[in-house]
Structure formats: structure tokens, C-alpha cells
């Protein structure tokens, strides 16, 4: 993030972060508050180290970080971030024996996140989070994409599509790879699918490279975790739109392989949409088109 971008963000957050001077102390400038918050999100430093860098008290730094994240979430977030009502720590103890919350995002072809859902316990399956998201409801209604344009191939109407891995159910608007491709056509579909979905992997890689706080254990109250997550996603989008470069991003990107996308069990769609036959027809039509026209 450049200095100019930081100052622009500070101006947007000024109404929420501006404090008055008192006889006891001078208020911390808004620009410095934002710098403290961004430094926390972008580094692996603890509160004490950040306090030394900015010459502030440790408790002051902790308070400023929370205030900045809340201000970013409430001011700059256009898409709803769902927050779990569960407050007990043990509810977030996942299958890998540590505490976690889930982040589900969808991005466009430029790596900009346009839908986000955070706060579900790490013990939940991806499909459960998916079904409870606003994105699922809007895509089911055909209202997420303006105009909901249709493409026809082989007599099959194809709506706007999203790509997901094998953990997600196959829907008429959500495509996934063939778990066990039976022929060359399906293998060709999987190959192009993986290359296309690599945009998401690269976007997550840039997100983690910019905001390394996501790579370590987060020492924060559960009520503040979602604001921290929302903040990094929002700031990531700002940096992406401004084309800010990131050094050494390759180490944060999961390399796309077929097993990466096929290592999840096929999920049952009983709780999902009732258009599995239609969804299979759409995937077949896409596979036919790709096999015929895209080599």
C-alpha cells in the first residue's frame, strides 16, 4: 500500500476516527491511527512491538487497531459480512485441533472480491457456509448479475456462472470439476476449469502476501475477528484496484493441481437447489463447447 492510498483511506475514515484534544493528552492523528491499523494487518508484529514502533502505549495500540478495523468495516464495506452469534471458544475448535473461523469469498476475473461471508465456525463444512450466504440467495434469484444474461449452446440455456471446487454442490449457476472424469472431453473440461479457477488462488495469495496477519494465530477477541477479516478483504480490494504490486507473492499462492480441486468428497445436494439434472446438462454443454472450440 502506498502512502497516498493510506492518506485516502484516512480521509474516508476521518469522521469515525477523529478525536478531540483534552487537557490530559493530545488526540492521535487519524493518519497515524490508520497507519497503526494497517501495520498490524500487514505484519506479524505483536502489540508491544507495534507500540514501540509508534511510540504509544500497548493498550492504546490495541484499542486503535480495533477502532480502525471497525471503521473500515462499517464505512467501506458494501457487501454484508455475516457474524456468528456463538461466543463460546470451543465452538470454533475444528477437525484439525485448533480454533478457526471460515472466510468465504467470491472474486471476479481481476481478483477483486465482490462477495464475502465471515464468522462461521471452522468446524462447519464449506457447503453449509455456502447455503447460508447472501450470494447463494441472490444467484438462486438471478439478481446478483445485472440483467442475468443467458448464453445458449446446443439448445441448453446457460446463465451467468461461478466456479467452485468439489466441496460445493453442482448448481445450474455453480460449476465444479468432474470428480472422476470418464473421457477426454471431461478431462479437458477439468484442465480448463482448474486454469480458470486459479484466479481465486492467486487472489488469495496476494491477500495473504499483503496482510500476513492472516498467516499466524490471531490474538483477538472473537467479537473482533470478523472485523479484522473484513478489513483485510476491503483493503485488498483497494490495493487491487490501484494495481499496487506485491513482492514474493508466489510463496503464498497454492499451485493449482487436479488433486487440489478434487480432494474433497462429493457432497449431497439434498439441501441445495432441486435442479441437479439441469446443472448436469449445463456442465455437459460447457464441456462440449470447450472440447470443440478451446484447445
MIVO-433127 format. One record per residue: chain; x, y, z of N, C-alpha, C, CB in turn. Coordinates in steps of 0.1 Angstrom, whole numbers, plus 5000, padded with zeros to 4 digits. Atoms other than C-alpha are relative to their C-alpha. Glycine has a CB too. Example, Ala and Ser with C-alpha at 12.3 -4.5 7.8 and 13.67 -1.06 7.14 Angstrom:
chain;neast;nnorth;nup;caeast;canorth;caup;ceast;cnorth;cup;cbeast;cbnorth;cbup
A;5009;4988;5000;5123;4955;5078;5009;5012;5000;4990;5000;5012;
A;4991;4989;5000;5137;4989;5071;4992;5011;5008;5004;5005;4986;
//
This chain:
chain;neast;nnorth;nup;caeast;canorth;caup;ceast;cnorth;cup;cbeast;cbnorth;cbup
A;5008;4988;5000;5000;5000;5000;5009;5012;5000;4990;5000;5012;
A;4992;4988;5000;5014;5034;4991;4995;5010;5010;4999;5006;4986;
A;5004;4989;4991;5014;5065;5013;4988;5007;4996;5012;5010;5002;
A;5012;4993;5006;4989;5082;4990;4987;4992;5003;5002;5002;4985;
A;5012;5008;4997;4965;5053;4994;4996;5000;5015;5002;4985;4995;
A;5003;4999;4985;4968;5053;5032;4994;5013;5003;5013;4998;5008;
A;5006;4987;4997;4960;5090;5033;4986;5001;4994;5009;5011;4994;
A;5013;5000;5006;4930;5085;5010;4990;4992;5010;5000;4994;4986;
A;5008;5008;4991;4917;5058;5034;4998;5008;5013;5007;4986;5003;
A;5001;4992;4988;4924;5081;5064;4989;5010;4998;5013;5006;5003;
A;5010;4989;5002;4902;5108;5048;4986;4993;5001;5002;5006;4987;
A;5013;5007;4999;4873;5083;5044;4996;4996;5014;5001;4987;4991;
A;5003;5005;4986;4876;5071;5080;5000;5012;5010;5010;4990;5004;
A;4998;4989;4990;4882;5106;5095;4987;5003;5008;5003;5012;4992;
A;5012;4998;4992;4845;5111;5106;4999;4990;5012;4988;5000;4992;
A;5001;5010;4990;4848;5079;5126;5012;4999;5010;4997;4986;4993;
A;4988;5002;4992;4883;5081;5140;5005;5013;5006;5011;4994;4992;
A;4995;4988;4995;4887;5118;5147;4996;5002;5015;4993;5012;4992;
A;5002;4998;4986;4891;5125;5184;5005;5014;5004;5008;4990;5009;
A;4997;4987;4996;4893;5158;5203;5012;5000;5010;4988;5007;5006;
A;4989;4999;4990;4924;5170;5223;4993;5004;5013;5010;5011;4995;
A;5005;4996;4987;4919;5173;5260;5012;5006;5008;4995;4987;5008;
A;4989;4994;4991;4939;5189;5289;5010;4990;5004;4994;5007;5012;
A;4992;5011;4995;4953;5155;5297;5009;4995;4989;4992;4989;5005;
A;4992;5005;5011;4966;5145;5262;4995;5005;4987;4999;4984;5001;
A;5003;4997;5014;4966;5152;5225;4995;4988;4993;5012;5007;4993;
A;5005;5012;5007;4945;5130;5203;5010;4995;4989;4986;5004;4993;
A;4991;5006;5011;4963;5106;5179;4994;5004;4987;5001;4985;5002;
A;5004;4997;5014;4961;5119;5143;4993;4988;4993;5011;5006;4992;
A;5007;5011;5007;4937;5099;5121;5010;4993;4991;4989;5006;4992;
A;4990;5007;5008;4966;5092;5097;5008;4990;5007;5009;5010;4993;
A;4992;5009;4992;4986;5077;5125;4992;4988;5004;5006;5007;5012;
A;5008;5011;4996;4957;5056;5137;4999;4990;4988;4986;5005;5003;
A;5001;5009;5011;4952;5042;5102;5013;4993;4997;4996;5008;4987;
A;4987;5007;5002;4989;5035;5099;5003;4989;5010;5012;5011;5001;
A;4998;5010;4989;4989;5016;5132;4991;4988;4996;4995;5005;5013;
A;5009;5011;5004;4959;4995;5119;5006;4992;4988;4987;5005;4997;
A;4994;5006;5012;4975;4988;5085;5013;4992;5004;5002;5010;4989;
A;4987;5006;4995;5009;4980;5102;4996;4986;5007;5008;5009;5009;
A;5004;5013;4993;4991;4954;5124;4996;4990;4990;4989;5003;5010;
A;5005;5009;5009;4973;4938;5095;5011;4994;4990;4989;5006;4992;
A;4990;5004;5010;5003;4937;5072;5013;4993;5006;5005;5012;4993;
A;4988;5006;4994;5029;4924;5097;4997;4989;5010;5008;5011;5008;
A;5001;5011;4990;5035;4896;5122;5003;5005;5014;5008;4988;4996;
A;4996;4994;4987;5044;4920;5150;4989;5000;5011;5004;5015;4998;
A;5009;5000;4989;5028;4918;5184;4996;5014;5004;5005;4992;5012;
A;5005;4987;4996;5010;4947;5201;5012;5008;5006;4989;4999;5011;
A;4989;4993;4993;5041;4955;5222;5010;5006;4990;5008;4990;5010;
A;4990;4995;5010;5064;4958;5191;4994;5011;4993;5003;4988;4990;
A;5006;4989;5007;5039;4980;5173;5000;5012;5009;4985;4996;4996;
A;5000;4988;4991;5036;5002;5204;5014;5006;5000;4997;4995;5014;
A;4987;4995;5001;5074;5006;5203;5003;5008;4987;5011;4989;5002;
A;4998;4993;5013;5074;5015;5166;4994;5013;5000;4995;4991;4989;
A;5007;4987;5001;5048;5042;5170;5001;5008;5013;4985;4997;4997;
A;4998;4992;4987;5059;5053;5205;4986;5002;5007;5007;5013;4997;
A;5013;4999;4993;5024;5046;5220;5000;4989;5010;4989;4999;4990;
A;5002;5011;4990;5012;5025;5249;4994;4988;4994;4991;5005;5011;
A;5005;5012;5006;5004;4989;5243;4985;4999;5000;5006;4988;5008;
A;5014;5000;5000;4968;4992;5254;4994;5010;4990;4995;5004;5014;
A;5005;4990;5010;4964;5023;5232;5000;4994;4986;5009;5013;5001;
A;4998;5007;5013;4977;5004;5202;4989;4990;4998;5013;4994;4998;
A;5010;5011;5001;4953;4975;5209;4986;5007;4997;4999;4992;5013;
A;5013;4993;5002;4923;5000;5211;4999;5006;4986;4998;5010;5011;
A;5000;4994;5013;4933;5018;5180;4998;4990;4989;5013;5008;4997;
A;5001;5011;5011;4936;4986;5159;4986;4996;4999;5009;4988;5004;
A;5014;5004;5000;4901;4976;5169;4991;5011;4994;4995;4996;5014;
A;5008;4989;5005;4887;5010;5162;5002;5002;4985;5004;5013;5007;
A;4997;4999;5015;4904;5012;5127;4993;4989;4993;5015;5000;4998;
A;5006;5011;5007;4891;4977;5117;4985;5002;5000;5004;4987;5007;
A;5014;4997;4999;4856;4986;5129;4996;5011;4990;4995;5003;5014;
A;5003;4988;5009;4857;5019;5110;5001;4995;4985;5010;5011;5003;
A;4999;5004;5014;4869;5002;5078;4988;4991;4996;5013;4992;4998;
A;5011;5009;5002;4842;4975;5081;4987;5008;4998;4998;4990;5011;
A;5013;4993;5000;4813;4999;5088;5000;5011;4989;4998;5007;5013;
A;4999;4989;5010;4825;5026;5063;5001;4996;4986;5011;5010;5004;
A;4996;5004;5014;4839;5008;5033;4993;4987;4995;5014;4999;4999;
A;5005;5013;5004;4821;4975;5033;4986;5002;4994;4999;4990;5012;
A;5013;4999;5007;4792;4973;5008;4993;4987;5000;5002;5005;4985;
A;5006;5013;4999;4786;4936;5010;4999;4996;5014;5007;4990;4991;
A;5002;5005;4986;4772;4921;5042;5010;4990;5004;4986;4994;5001;
A;4991;5010;4993;4796;4903;5065;4992;4994;5011;5013;5006;5005;
A;5008;5007;4990;4777;4877;5085;5009;4996;5011;4993;4987;4993;
A;4993;5003;4987;4788;4873;5121;4993;4989;5008;5002;5013;5008;
A;5006;5011;4993;4782;4841;5140;4996;5005;5014;5009;4989;5002;
A;5005;4996;4986;4762;4845;5173;5007;4992;5011;4985;4999;5000;
A;4994;5009;4990;4782;4818;5190;5012;5007;5006;5005;4987;4994;
A;4989;4993;4993;4806;4833;5217;5009;4990;5007;4994;5010;5009;
A;4992;5009;4993;4820;4801;5232;5011;4995;4991;4991;4988;5004;
A;4988;5003;5008;4855;4794;5221;5001;4986;4995;5012;5002;5008;
A;4999;5014;5004;4851;4756;5220;4992;4998;4987;4995;4991;5011;
A;5008;5001;5012;4825;4761;5192;5008;5002;4987;4988;5009;5000;
A;4992;4997;5011;4853;4772;5169;5012;4990;4999;5005;5014;5000;
A;4990;5010;5000;4875;4741;5175;4998;4991;4989;5001;4992;5014;
A;5002;5007;5013;4879;4725;5141;5006;4986;5000;5005;5007;4988;
A;4996;5014;5001;4887;4690;5129;5016;4998;5001;4995;4994;4987;
A;4986;5001;4999;4924;4698;5128;5006;5004;5013;5006;5009;4989;
A;4996;4997;4986;4925;4706;5165;5006;5013;5003;5010;4989;5004;
A;4997;4987;4996;4928;4743;5165;4988;5009;4997;5013;5006;4993;
A;5011;4991;5001;4904;4773;5167;5001;5007;4987;4999;5009;5012;
A;5000;4993;5013;4893;4789;5134;4986;5005;4997;5006;4991;4989;
A;5013;4996;5006;4866;4808;5116;5002;4999;4985;4996;5015;5005;
A;4999;5002;5014;4858;4804;5080;4997;5013;4992;4989;4990;4995;
A;5002;4988;5008;4860;4831;5053;4997;4994;4986;5013;5009;4999;
A;5004;5004;5014;4841;4825;5020;4999;5013;4992;4986;4992;5000;
A;5000;4988;5009;4847;4850;4992;4998;4995;4986;5013;5008;5001;
A;5001;5002;5014;4839;4852;4955;5007;5012;4993;4985;4998;4995;
A;4993;4989;5007;4861;4872;4931;4997;5000;4986;5015;4998;5003;
A;5002;4999;5014;4858;4884;4896;5013;4996;4993;4996;5014;4996;
A;4988;5004;5008;4883;4879;4868;5012;5008;5002;4996;5001;4985;
A;4989;4991;4996;4905;4907;4881;5005;4997;5014;4996;5014;4998;
A;4995;5002;4987;4909;4892;4915;4994;5009;5011;5015;5000;5001;
A;5007;4991;4990;4885;4917;4932;4989;4992;5007;4994;5012;4993;
A;5010;5008;4992;4864;4901;4960;4987;5008;5000;5005;4998;5014;
A;5012;4993;5001;4828;4910;4954;4989;4995;5009;4994;5000;4986;
A;5009;5006;4990;4811;4888;4980;5008;4994;5011;4990;4990;4993;
A;4992;5005;4989;4823;4879;5014;4990;4995;5012;5009;5011;5005;
A;5008;5005;4989;4809;4858;5043;5010;4995;5010;4990;4989;4996;
A;4991;5004;4990;4829;4855;5075;4993;4998;5014;5011;5011;5002;
A;5005;5001;4986;4823;4843;5111;4995;4986;5003;4989;5009;5002;
A;5004;5013;4997;4812;4807;5107;5011;4992;5007;4995;4992;4988;
A;4991;5008;4994;4829;4782;5129;5008;4991;4990;4994;4991;5011;
A;4992;5008;5009;4858;4763;5113;4996;4985;5000;5014;5001;5005;
A;5004;5014;5001;4841;4730;5121;4989;4998;4990;4994;4996;5014;
A;5010;5001;5010;4814;4738;5096;5005;4996;4986;4992;5013;4998;
A;4996;5004;5013;4815;4723;5061;4998;5012;4990;4992;4988;4994;
A;5001;4989;5010;4820;4747;5031;4986;5002;4995;5010;4998;4989;
A;5014;4999;5006;4786;4738;5018;4990;5006;5009;4996;4986;4997;
A;5009;4994;4990;4769;4748;5050;5001;5015;4999;5003;4995;5014;
A;4998;4985;5001;4785;4783;5048;4994;5005;4987;5015;5003;5000;
A;5004;4997;5013;4777;4784;5011;4984;5002;5000;5004;4990;4989;
A;5015;5000;5000;4739;4777;5016;4995;5012;5008;4995;4987;5005;
A;5005;4989;4991;4737;4804;5043;5004;5014;4995;5005;4998;5014;
A;4995;4987;5005;4753;4831;5022;4990;5008;4992;5013;4998;4992;
A;5008;4991;5008;4736;4861;5006;5003;4998;4986;5002;5015;5004;
A;4997;5002;5014;4754;4853;4974;4992;4988;4995;5015;4997;4999;
A;5008;5011;5005;4736;4819;4972;4986;5004;4997;5001;4989;5011;
A;5014;4996;5001;4702;4835;4977;4999;5009;4987;4996;5008;5012;
A;5001;4991;5012;4709;4862;4950;5002;4993;4987;5011;5011;5002;
A;4998;5008;5012;4723;4837;4925;4988;4991;4997;5012;4992;5001;
A;5012;5008;5002;4692;4815;4930;4989;5008;4995;4996;4994;5014;
A;5010;4991;5005;4670;4845;4924;5004;5006;4987;4997;5011;5010;
A;4995;4994;5012;4691;4856;4894;5002;5015;5001;4990;4997;4989;
A;4999;4986;4998;4697;4890;4909;5014;5005;5003;4991;5005;5011;
A;4987;4996;4997;4734;4890;4916;5007;5007;4988;5009;4988;5005;
A;4994;4995;5012;4745;4896;4880;4989;5009;4993;5004;4989;4990;
A;5010;4991;5007;4727;4927;4864;4995;4995;4987;5006;5014;4998;
A;5006;5005;5013;4703;4916;4837;5000;4985;4999;5008;5005;4989;
A;5000;5015;5000;4711;4879;4843;5000;4995;4986;4988;4994;5008;
A;5000;5004;5014;4721;4874;4806;5002;4985;4998;5012;5007;4993;
A;5000;5015;5002;4718;4839;4791;5008;4998;4987;4986;4994;4998;
A;4992;5004;5012;4741;4821;4766;4994;4986;4996;5015;4999;5003;
A;5006;5013;5005;4727;4792;4745;5010;4992;4992;4987;5002;4992;
A;4992;5008;5007;4747;4763;4733;4994;4986;4999;5015;4999;5006;
A;5006;5014;5001;4733;4730;4719;4986;5000;5005;5009;4990;5006;
A;5014;5000;4994;4698;4741;4729;4999;5001;5015;4993;4988;4995;
A;5000;4999;4985;4709;4745;4765;5002;5014;5004;5011;4990;5006;
A;4998;4986;4995;4704;4779;4782;5010;5000;5011;4986;5006;5004;
A;4990;4999;4990;4734;4788;4802;5000;5014;5007;5014;4997;4994;
A;5000;4987;4993;4731;4815;4829;5014;5005;5004;4991;5000;5012;
A;4987;4997;4995;4760;4835;4844;5004;4990;5010;4999;5014;5007;
A;4994;5011;4993;4783;4810;4861;5010;5005;5010;5005;4990;4991;
A;4989;4999;4991;4805;4808;4891;5007;4987;5001;4995;5005;5015;
A;4992;5012;4999;4833;4783;4897;5003;4997;5015;5013;5001;4992;
A;4996;5004;4986;4838;4763;4929;5007;4986;5000;4987;4999;5009;
A;4993;5013;5000;4858;4733;4940;4990;4989;5003;5012;5000;5010;
A;5009;5012;4998;4844;4698;4947;4993;5000;5014;5008;4988;4999;
A;5007;4999;4987;4833;4708;4983;4987;5006;4998;5008;5008;5010;
A;5012;4993;5003;4805;4728;4967;4990;4991;4992;5002;5013;4994;
A;5010;5007;5008;4772;4714;4952;5000;5005;4986;4987;5000;5006;
A;5002;4996;5013;4767;4714;4915;4987;5007;4998;5002;4988;4990;
A;5012;4993;5002;4741;4740;4906;5000;5005;4986;4998;5012;5010;
A;5001;4995;5013;4728;4755;4874;5008;5012;4998;4985;5003;4996;
A;4991;4988;5001;4749;4786;4881;5013;4998;5007;4992;5012;5006;
A;4987;5003;4994;4778;4770;4900;5006;4987;4994;4998;4998;5016;
A;4993;5012;5006;4801;4747;4881;5011;4995;5009;5005;5004;4986;
A;4989;5006;4993;4826;4723;4896;5007;4990;4991;4995;4993;5013;
A;4994;5010;5008;4851;4698;4882;4994;4986;5001;5015;4999;5003;
A;5004;5014;4999;4843;4662;4874;5010;4993;5010;5001;4993;4985;
A;4992;5007;4990;4855;4642;4904;5007;4988;4994;4991;4995;5011;
A;4994;5011;5007;4862;4612;4882;4997;5001;4985;4995;4985;5006;
A;5002;4998;5014;4865;4622;4846;5000;4987;4992;5010;5010;4993;
A;5002;5013;5007;4853;4594;4823;5006;5000;4986;4986;4996;4999;
A;4995;5000;5013;4867;4605;4790;5008;5013;4997;4988;5000;4989;
A;4992;4989;5003;4889;4630;4772;4993;5014;5001;5006;4998;4986;
A;5007;4988;4999;4862;4656;4770;4999;5005;5014;4986;4998;4994;
A;5001;4995;4986;4857;4657;4808;5014;5003;5005;4994;4989;5008;
A;4986;4996;4995;4895;4657;4814;5004;5014;4994;5010;4989;4995;
A;4997;4987;5006;4898;4687;4790;4992;5011;5008;4996;5000;4985;
A;5008;4991;4992;4870;4704;4809;5007;5003;5013;4985;4995;5003;
A;4993;4999;4987;4888;4698;4842;5012;5009;4999;5003;4987;5006;
A;4988;4992;5002;4920;4712;4828;4998;5015;4999;5008;4995;4988;
A;5003;4986;5002;4905;4745;4817;4993;5005;5012;4990;5002;4988;
A;5006;4995;4988;4884;4747;4848;5010;5004;5011;4991;4988;5006;
A;4989;4997;4990;4915;4745;4870;5008;5012;4997;5009;4988;5001;
A;4993;4988;5004;4933;4771;4850;4992;5013;5002;5004;4999;4985;
A;5009;4989;4998;4903;4794;4852;4998;5004;5015;4986;4998;4994;
A;5002;4998;4986;4898;4789;4889;5013;5005;5007;4994;4988;5006;
A;4987;4996;4994;4935;4797;4895;5000;5015;5004;5011;4997;4991;
A;5002;4985;4996;4924;4834;4896;4997;5001;5014;4989;5006;4991;
A;5004;4999;4986;4909;4827;4930;5013;4997;5009;4989;4990;5003;
A;4988;5004;4992;4941;4810;4943;5010;5012;5000;5007;4988;4994;
A;4991;4988;5001;4962;4840;4930;4995;5011;5009;5002;5004;4986;
A;5006;4989;4993;4938;4865;4946;5003;4997;5015;4985;5001;4998;
A;4997;5004;4986;4941;4846;4980;5015;5002;5003;4995;4986;5003;
A;4985;4999;4998;4979;4845;4975;5004;5015;5003;5007;4995;4989;
A;4997;4986;4999;4980;4883;4971;4995;5005;5013;4995;5008;4988;
A;5006;4996;4987;4957;4888;5001;5009;4996;5011;4986;4993;5001;
A;4992;5005;4990;4979;4867;5023;5014;5006;5000;5002;4985;5000;
A;4987;4994;5001;5011;4883;5010;4999;5015;5005;5005;5000;4985;
A;5001;4987;4995;4998;4918;5017;4997;5001;5015;4988;5007;4993;
A;5004;5000;4986;4983;4910;5051;5003;4987;5007;4984;5003;5001;
A;4994;5012;4994;5005;4885;5068;4993;4996;5013;5014;5001;5002;
A;5007;5003;4988;4983;4887;5099;4992;4988;4999;4992;5012;5005;
A;5008;5012;5002;4962;4860;5083;5008;4987;5001;4993;5001;4986;
A;4991;5012;5001;4992;4836;5083;5003;4995;5014;5012;5003;4993;
A;4996;5004;4987;4995;4834;5121;4988;5000;5009;5011;5010;5006;
A;5011;5000;4990;4974;4828;5152;4996;5014;5003;5004;4992;5013;
A;5006;4987;4998;4951;4858;5157;4997;5002;5014;4988;5003;4991;
A;5003;4997;4986;4952;4871;5192;4990;5011;5002;5013;5003;5008;
A;5011;4990;5000;4919;4889;5193;4988;4994;5006;4998;5006;4986;
A;5013;5005;4995;4885;4887;5209;4992;4995;4989;4993;5011;5008;
A;5008;5006;5011;4861;4866;5189;4991;5010;4994;4992;4988;5005;
A;5009;4990;5006;4838;4896;5185;5007;5010;4990;4994;5008;5011;
A;4993;4991;5009;4866;4915;5167;5007;4993;4988;5011;5007;5008;
A;4994;5008;5011;4879;4887;5145;4994;5003;4986;4999;4985;5003;
A;5006;4997;5013;4853;4893;5118;5003;5013;4994;4985;4998;5002;
A;4996;4986;5005;4861;4930;5116;5014;5000;4995;4998;5010;5012;
A;4987;5001;5005;4897;4922;5112;5001;4993;4986;5010;4992;5010;
A;5001;5007;5013;4889;4897;5084;4994;5009;4989;4992;4987;5001;
A;5006;4991;5010;4866;4922;5067;5009;5011;4996;4987;5006;5006;
A;4991;4989;5003;4892;4949;5069;5011;4996;4990;5007;5005;5013;
A;4989;5004;5009;4919;4929;5051;4994;4998;4986;5007;4987;5005;
A;5006;5002;5013;4895;4920;5023;4997;5013;4994;4986;4991;5002;
A;5003;4986;5005;4884;4956;5019;5012;5007;4995;4992;5008;5010;
A;4988;4993;5003;4919;4969;5019;5007;4993;4988;5010;5000;5012;
A;4995;5008;5011;4929;4941;4995;4994;5005;4987;4998;4985;5001;
A;5007;4995;5012;4903;4953;4970;5005;5014;4996;4985;5001;5002;
A;4995;4987;5003;4915;4989;4973;5014;4999;4993;5001;5009;5013;
A;4986;5002;5005;4951;4978;4966;4999;4994;4986;5009;4991;5009;
A;5001;5006;5013;4940;4956;4937;4995;5010;4989;4990;4988;5000;
A;5005;4990;5010;4920;4984;4920;5011;5011;4997;4988;5007;5006;
A;4989;4990;5002;4951;5007;4924;5012;4993;4994;5003;5007;5012;
A;4989;5007;5006;4974;4980;4909;5012;5000;5008;5002;5005;4986;
A;4988;5000;4992;4997;4980;4939;5007;4987;4999;4997;5003;5015;
A;4992;5013;5002;5025;4954;4934;5003;4994;5013;5012;5003;4992;
A;4997;5008;4988;5034;4927;4959;5013;4992;4997;4989;4991;5005;
A;4988;5009;5002;5069;4912;4962;4998;4986;5006;5013;5007;5006;
A;5000;5014;4995;5074;4875;4966;4986;4994;5003;5008;4999;5013;
A;5014;5005;4998;5037;4867;4962;4999;4985;4997;4990;5008;4991;
A;5001;5014;5004;5045;4832;4947;4999;4991;5012;5011;4997;4991;
A;4999;5009;4989;5052;4817;4981;4986;4999;5007;5010;5004;5010;
A;5013;5000;4994;5016;4825;4992;4989;4994;4992;4996;5014;5005;
A;5010;5005;5009;4999;4810;4962;5000;4985;5000;5002;5006;4986;
A;5001;5014;5001;4987;4774;4963;5000;4996;4985;4987;4994;5007;
A;4999;5003;5014;4998;4759;4930;4988;4991;4996;5013;4992;4997;
A;5012;5008;5004;4968;4745;4910;5004;4987;4995;4993;5008;4990;
A;4998;5013;5005;4968;4708;4905;4986;4994;5000;5010;4991;5009;
A;5013;5006;5001;4940;4685;4897;4995;4994;5014;5000;4988;4990;
A;5004;5005;4987;4941;4669;4932;4996;5011;5009;5012;4992;5006;
A;5004;4989;4992;4938;4703;4948;4985;5002;5000;5008;5013;4997;
A;5014;4997;5002;4904;4706;4934;4991;4988;5001;4998;5007;4986;
A;5008;5012;4999;4893;4670;4936;5001;4992;5012;5003;4992;4988;
A;4997;5008;4988;4904;4660;4970;4988;5001;5011;5012;5005;5007;
A;5012;5000;4991;4870;4668;4987;4990;4990;4995;4994;5014;5000;
A;5011;5010;5004;4842;4643;4988;4989;5007;4993;4995;4993;5013;
A;5012;4995;5007;4813;4647;4965;4989;5003;5010;4995;4990;4989;
A;5010;4996;4990;4786;4665;4985;4986;4997;4995;5001;5014;5004;
A;5014;5003;5003;4749;4656;4986;4993;5013;4998;4994;4992;5011;
A;5007;4987;5003;4727;4683;4971;4986;5000;5005;4999;5002;4985;
A;5013;5001;4995;4696;4673;4990;4995;5013;5006;4998;4989;5010;
A;5003;4988;4994;4697;4706;5009;5002;5012;4991;5008;5002;5013;
A;4997;4989;5010;4707;4726;4978;4988;5001;4991;5013;4997;4993;
A;5011;4998;5010;4687;4735;4947;4996;4987;4994;5005;5010;4989;
A;5006;5013;5006;4665;4709;4930;5002;5000;4985;4985;4999;5004;
A;4997;4999;5014;4680;4715;4896;5012;4992;4996;5000;5014;4995;
A;4988;5007;5003;4707;4689;4895;5001;4995;4986;5002;4988;5010;
A;5000;5004;5014;4696;4675;4862;5003;5011;4990;4986;4994;4996;
A;4997;4988;5008;4696;4710;4847;5015;5004;5001;4991;5011;5004;
A;4986;4997;4998;4730;4716;4862;5009;4991;4993;5003;5000;5015;
A;4992;5010;5008;4744;4684;4847;5000;5003;4985;4996;4986;5003;
A;5001;4997;5014;4731;4694;4813;5008;5012;4997;4985;5003;4997;
A;4992;4988;5002;4747;4728;4816;5015;4997;5000;4997;5011;5010;
A;4986;5004;5000;4781;4713;4826;5004;4992;4988;5003;4992;5013;
A;4997;5008;5012;4779;4688;4797;5001;5009;4988;4989;4990;4998;
A;5000;4991;5012;4771;4716;4772;5013;5008;5001;4988;5010;5001;
A;4987;4993;4999;4801;4736;4785;5012;4991;4997;5002;5006;5015;
A;4989;5009;5003;4824;4706;4783;5000;4997;4985;4998;4987;5008;
A;5001;5002;5015;4812;4700;4747;5006;5012;4993;4986;4997;4996;
A;4996;4988;5006;4818;4736;4738;5016;5002;5002;4993;5013;5006;
A;4986;4999;4997;4853;4737;4754;5008;4990;4992;5003;4999;5015;
A;4993;5011;5007;4863;4704;4738;5000;5003;4985;4994;4986;5002;
A;5001;4997;5014;4852;4717;4704;5007;5012;4996;4985;5001;4996;
A;4995;4987;5004;4863;4753;4704;5013;5005;5008;4989;5010;5002;
A;4989;4995;4992;4890;4757;4731;5010;4989;5002;4995;5005;5014;
A;4990;5010;4999;4922;4737;4729;5012;5005;5008;5005;4996;4986;
//
